[in-house]
């Protein structure tokens, strides 16, 4: 039986669902968002305006927010 390496796994760059797609997740990180809860401070239209974020990503993010009892600003 081998011993664990003792090296902690790196923290994820964000907690956005992978279903949102890498371009959308990258666009959100580039805009300064790293946590799903931060999206409650902006509207879906503001997120949709980011290059790399499309309607599919908005739907996935909206679903992930709803699963946590959250929503985009104004919803």
PANU-553927 format. One record per residue (C-alpha): residue number from 1; residue in one letter; chain; x, y, z. Coordinates in nm, 4 decimals, decimal comma. Example, Ala and Ser with C-alpha at 12.3 -4.5 7.8 and 13.67 -1.06 7.14 Angstrom:
// PANU-553927
[1; "A"; "A"; [1,2300; -0,4500; 0,7800]]
[2; "S"; "A"; [1,3670; -0,1060; 0,7140]]
// end
This chain:
// PANU-553927
[1; "X"; "A"; [0,0000; 0,0000; 0,0000]]
[2; "X"; "A"; [0,1538; 0,3307; -0,1016]]
[3; "X"; "A"; [0,1562; 0,6448; 0,1071]]
[4; "X"; "A"; [-0,0230; 0,9582; -0,0194]]
[5; "X"; "A"; [0,2194; 1,2048; -0,1722]]
[6; "X"; "A"; [0,1188; 1,4757; 0,0747]]
[7; "X"; "A"; [0,0833; 1,7246; -0,2071]]
[8; "X"; "A"; [-0,2603; 1,8851; -0,1978]]
[9; "X"; "A"; [-0,4524; 1,8988; -0,5212]]
[10; "X"; "A"; [-0,4487; 2,2441; -0,6769]]
[11; "X"; "A"; [-0,7599; 2,4510; -0,6093]]
[12; "X"; "A"; [-0,9866; 2,4845; -0,9119]]
[13; "X"; "A"; [-0,9630; 2,8157; -1,0954]]
[14; "X"; "A"; [-1,3401; 2,8581; -1,0624]]
[15; "X"; "A"; [-1,6524; 2,6757; -0,9480]]
[16; "X"; "A"; [-1,8515; 2,7211; -1,2691]]
[17; "X"; "A"; [-2,0138; 2,4090; -1,4152]]
[18; "X"; "A"; [-1,8103; 2,2457; -1,6917]]
[19; "X"; "A"; [-2,1249; 2,2334; -1,9047]]
[20; "X"; "A"; [-2,0916; 2,6089; -1,9536]]
[21; "X"; "A"; [-1,7937; 2,5396; -2,1795]]
[22; "X"; "A"; [-1,4309; 2,6412; -2,1599]]
[23; "X"; "A"; [-1,4678; 2,9637; -2,3631]]
[24; "X"; "A"; [-1,7431; 3,0886; -2,1309]]
[25; "X"; "A"; [-1,5559; 2,9865; -1,8169]]
[26; "X"; "A"; [-1,2434; 3,1588; -1,9469]]
[27; "X"; "A"; [-1,4404; 3,4732; -2,0308]]
[28; "X"; "A"; [-1,5879; 3,4813; -1,6811]]
[29; "X"; "A"; [-1,2446; 3,4407; -1,5211]]
[30; "X"; "A"; [-1,1000; 3,7126; -1,7487]]
[31; "X"; "A"; [-1,3807; 3,9433; -1,6323]]
[32; "X"; "A"; [-1,2839; 3,8764; -1,2693]]
[33; "X"; "A"; [-1,5470; 3,6176; -1,1770]]
[34; "X"; "A"; [-1,4287; 3,2966; -1,0134]]
[35; "X"; "A"; [-1,7297; 3,1909; -0,8068]]
[36; "X"; "A"; [-2,0840; 3,1144; -0,9134]]
[37; "X"; "A"; [-2,2207; 3,3284; -0,6290]]
[38; "X"; "A"; [-2,0529; 3,6365; -0,7821]]
[39; "X"; "A"; [-2,2922; 3,6109; -1,0773]]
[40; "X"; "A"; [-2,5795; 3,7182; -0,8520]]
[41; "X"; "A"; [-2,4335; 4,0695; -0,8766]]
[42; "X"; "A"; [-2,4686; 4,0937; -1,2566]]
[43; "X"; "A"; [-2,7510; 4,0397; -1,5030]]
[44; "X"; "A"; [-2,7619; 3,7546; -1,7497]]
[45; "X"; "A"; [-2,7418; 4,0169; -2,0271]]
[46; "X"; "A"; [-2,4146; 4,1509; -1,8837]]
[47; "X"; "A"; [-2,2659; 3,8015; -1,8744]]
[48; "X"; "A"; [-2,3974; 3,7257; -2,2232]]
[49; "X"; "A"; [-2,2143; 4,0354; -2,3502]]
[50; "X"; "A"; [-1,8787; 3,8781; -2,2579]]
[51; "X"; "A"; [-1,6915; 3,7412; -2,5592]]
[52; "X"; "A"; [-1,7106; 3,3632; -2,5352]]
[53; "X"; "A"; [-2,0397; 3,3453; -2,3462]]
[54; "X"; "A"; [-2,3431; 3,2353; -2,5448]]
[55; "X"; "A"; [-2,7040; 3,1437; -2,4752]]
[56; "X"; "A"; [-2,6147; 2,7818; -2,3907]]
[57; "X"; "A"; [-2,3685; 2,8941; -2,1234]]
[58; "X"; "A"; [-2,6276; 3,1331; -1,9783]]
[59; "X"; "A"; [-2,8741; 2,8445; -1,9507]]
[60; "X"; "A"; [-2,6188; 2,6213; -1,7804]]
[61; "X"; "A"; [-2,5151; 2,8984; -1,5414]]
[62; "X"; "A"; [-2,8788; 2,9850; -1,4677]]
[63; "X"; "A"; [-2,9464; 2,6203; -1,3819]]
[64; "X"; "A"; [-2,6389; 2,5996; -1,1581]]
[65; "X"; "A"; [-2,7414; 2,9187; -0,9807]]
[66; "X"; "A"; [-3,0966; 2,7891; -0,9307]]
[67; "X"; "A"; [-2,9609; 2,4637; -0,7843]]
[68; "X"; "A"; [-2,7923; 2,6761; -0,5162]]
[69; "X"; "A"; [-3,1035; 2,8894; -0,4587]]
[70; "X"; "A"; [-2,9423; 3,1814; -0,6436]]
[71; "X"; "A"; [-3,0134; 3,3791; -0,9615]]
[72; "X"; "A"; [-2,8610; 3,6427; -1,1837]]
[73; "X"; "A"; [-2,9269; 3,9992; -1,0683]]
[74; "X"; "A"; [-3,2821; 4,1067; -1,1464]]
[75; "X"; "A"; [-3,4194; 3,7537; -1,1839]]
// end
